[in-house]
């Protein structure tokens, strides 16, 4: 190991804490997309002081982008003294809503008991901070490094990444020859390398009916009851079938090695806008369900869709007046980077150096922005690696360990040394 590099990171322990707390204090809640601009500007200003060329790219026209909530991303680049590969660290700056159940202020960046608490501490502002500290230490120890380093803070990952990495990838920011290797510091635990993710298909199913007076429902056709038939068929047929499917992918946690489907929402009939008044007596003529289907490398997307539409088509044949529409919302194929890819081997050297053991190689149960880097940018030398415990993401009292951030920064710095200078020690 290069002791100077490790000491440079140890000396920045307070800096990684300060940076993480500063980032948490930007309430970058998605939706709607608050504080994106100020957070991106903060990151850009810090990196510009260290010699990075910074760009701010707004994803105009992306879902959710408005003048009130602009989708602003920051990309910073530092070119070394000689030609070489480019390593890009990509982190999303958006966080989910805080929700209830917190014992600390979710946007105060509280530090106690060796942890930093706050919404986004684990997912993934701690990872962003660790990657910046790793890069700054590396540049101090090896000022004559070849190649280039990029750091980006992107938006909307929690809602699909279309205003962030997808937009930038479409503009060429995640393609060769600009970028060769990508590390995404998502919270997958400090001794694990995430090679990819399961596939996802989001869809909206709408059952149709006919409006009528609620006192005479026999004169109408209740779309909510039709949706109830869909739910029964899913419970009796689809969910048991999904539970029997297993994958060879090293997905964590164990339950995610099976195919899964979540029903995100159901809405039928009139909205709750009548409150604090009373509803009008109507038979609902529409009911909508949003499904979140996660599928495996062994599954084909057409088959995945056919399992759902087959049930709907059967109900249309068997159930009086049953009619439906189905709309695709998002579809992403499963993805798994090879274990002998350069970025995988480089970060593995870092994990072995810091923790004296082989890393665990895992697959994420949910997708993250690697999907756009591969699908749009055609960069396949990409992994997720960062501090934080995945199970803490999106939960009350979310936290990231300070020692975990420091150790992960060391791993990232060693990986950077391998990818740019060809050595873990020199």
Secondary structure, 3 states (H helix, E strand, C coil): CCHHHHHHHHCCHHHHHHHHHHHHCCCCECCCCCCHHHHHHHHHHHHHHCCCEEEEEECCCCCCCCCCCCCEEEEEEEECCEEEEEEEEEEECCECCCCCCCCCCCCCCEEECCEEECCCHHHHHHHHHHHHHHHHHHHHHCCCCEEEEEEEEECCHHHCCCCCHHHHHHCCCCCCCCCCEEEECCCCCCCEEEEEECEEEEEEEEEECECCEHHHHHHCECHHHHHHHHHHHHHHHHHHHHHCCECCCCEECHHHHECEEEEEEEEECCCHHHCCCCCCCECCCEEEEEEEEEECCCCCHHHHHHHHHHHHHHHHHHCCCCCEEEEEEEEECCEECCCCCHHHHHHHHHHHHHHCCCCEEEEECCCCCHHHHHHCCCCCCEEECCCCCHHHCCCCCCEEEHHHHHHHHHHHHHHHHHHHHCCCCC
